[in-house]
Amino acid sequence: MRPGSKVYATRIAFAITAGVLSAVINPMLFTLSSHVLAHAMIAFVAPIFIALFLYIASYHFAKSVIKVSPTSLNDPSYMYKGGIFTYIIVWIVTWSLAATICHP
């Protein structure tokens, strides 16, 4: 498998993980506050932080565990921003499906 494909596959795997975690953890956080505005902020911010954290973790995973260096790619910036739109779409779709399955 080429280095760019490894980065892409890693991003997709981490996006699926982020989607499932967003669906499972988000309703659990509702019990932390009794205020409606706090519920809305938690529901909006928590999944974004989960997705952002796992996107950054996917970079470090690809670099450290899979051993893909930015110089081995055609465009070294692909290591940072390659597959970002796919990551976002897969995260949102997985989050929606997992939330629908877990909390109908």
Backbone torsions as a table, in degrees:
resi	resn	phi	psi	omega
1	MET	NA	135.8	-179.7
2	ARG	-71.1	155.4	-178.3
3	PRO	-59.0	-39.2	178.4
4	GLY	-64.2	-36.5	177.7
5	SER	-68.8	-34.6	177.3
6	LYS	-64.9	-43.0	177.9
7	VAL	-63.1	-44.1	-178.9
8	TYR	-62.4	-46.3	-179.9
9	ALA	-65.2	-37.3	177.0
10	THR	-63.1	-42.5	179.6
11	ARG	-63.5	-39.9	179.9
12	ILE	-66.4	-43.2	179.0
13	ALA	-62.2	-41.4	179.4
14	PHE	-70.9	-31.6	176.8
15	ALA	-67.1	-39.9	176.9
16	ILE	-64.1	-43.0	177.0
17	THR	-61.5	-43.4	179.4
18	ALA	-64.0	-38.4	178.6
19	GLY	-64.8	-43.3	179.3
20	VAL	-67.5	-43.8	178.2
21	LEU	-63.3	-38.9	178.1
22	SER	-62.3	-39.0	-179.1
23	ALA	-73.1	-35.4	-175.7
24	VAL	-83.4	-42.3	-174.5
25	ILE	-79.1	-35.1	-174.7
26	ASN	-56.2	-49.0	178.6
27	PRO	-66.3	-27.6	178.1
28	MET	-66.1	-30.3	-178.7
29	LEU	-75.1	-15.1	-179.6
30	PHE	-64.4	-25.8	-178.1
31	THR	-76.5	-6.3	-177.6
32	LEU	-76.9	-24.8	-176.1
33	SER	-138.7	148.9	178.4
34	SER	-101.4	-0.4	-178.0
35	HIS	-90.3	137.5	-176.0
36	VAL	-66.0	-41.3	179.8
37	LEU	-63.9	-37.4	177.5
38	ALA	-65.0	-38.7	176.1
39	HIS	-59.2	-44.7	-178.8
40	ALA	-64.7	-41.6	-179.8
41	MET	-66.8	-41.3	178.4
42	ILE	-64.4	-43.7	-179.1
43	ALA	-64.4	-28.1	-178.8
44	PHE	-88.5	-42.4	-170.4
45	VAL	-87.0	-39.7	-174.7
46	ALA	-58.1	-49.1	179.0
47	PRO	-63.6	-33.2	178.5
48	ILE	-66.8	-42.0	177.7
49	PHE	-65.4	-38.3	177.4
50	ILE	-62.1	-47.3	-179.2
51	ALA	-65.2	-41.6	179.7
52	LEU	-65.6	-43.6	178.7
53	PHE	-60.8	-44.6	-178.8
54	LEU	-73.0	-26.8	174.4
55	TYR	-66.0	-44.1	177.4
56	ILE	-65.8	-38.4	177.7
57	ALA	-64.9	-32.6	178.8
58	SER	-66.7	-33.7	175.6
59	TYR	-63.1	-49.1	-178.7
60	HIS	-67.8	-33.9	176.7
61	PHE	-64.4	-46.2	179.9
62	ALA	-64.8	-37.3	-177.4
63	LYS	-76.3	-41.3	-173.3
64	SER	-92.9	-47.0	-173.6
65	VAL	-85.5	-47.8	-178.6
66	ILE	-82.6	-16.5	176.8
67	LYS	65.2	45.1	173.8
68	VAL	-97.9	120.5	178.6
69	SER	-98.1	149.4	179.2
70	PRO	-59.1	-28.5	-179.6
71	THR	-73.5	-18.8	179.7
72	SER	-81.5	-5.9	179.0
73	LEU	-95.5	156.5	176.9
74	ASN	-61.8	-40.7	177.9
75	ASP	-121.9	111.2	-177.1
76	PRO	-58.7	-25.7	179.4
77	SER	-72.2	-13.4	177.7
78	TYR	-61.9	-28.0	179.5
79	MET	-62.1	-33.3	-177.6
80	TYR	-90.6	-44.8	-172.1
81	LYS	-115.4	3.9	179.6
82	GLY	-70.5	127.9	178.1
83	GLY	79.7	15.9	-176.3
84	ILE	-68.2	-40.0	179.9
85	PHE	-70.4	-38.2	175.1
86	THR	-64.0	-40.9	177.3
87	TYR	-57.3	-47.5	-177.8
88	ILE	-64.1	-45.1	-178.8
89	ILE	-66.0	-45.6	-179.7
90	VAL	-64.3	-39.2	178.2
91	TRP	-61.5	-47.7	-177.8
92	ILE	-66.0	-43.4	-179.9
93	VAL	-65.7	-44.4	179.5
94	THR	-65.2	-40.6	177.9
95	TRP	-60.3	-45.9	-180.0
96	SER	-62.7	-46.4	-179.3
97	LEU	-65.9	-43.8	-179.2
98	ALA	-66.7	-39.1	178.0
99	ALA	-65.8	-36.8	178.7
100	THR	-68.7	-39.5	-179.7
101	ILE	-72.6	-44.3	-176.4
102	CYS	-74.7	-36.6	-174.0
103	HIS	-132.7	75.0	-175.4
104	PRO	-68.4	NA	NA
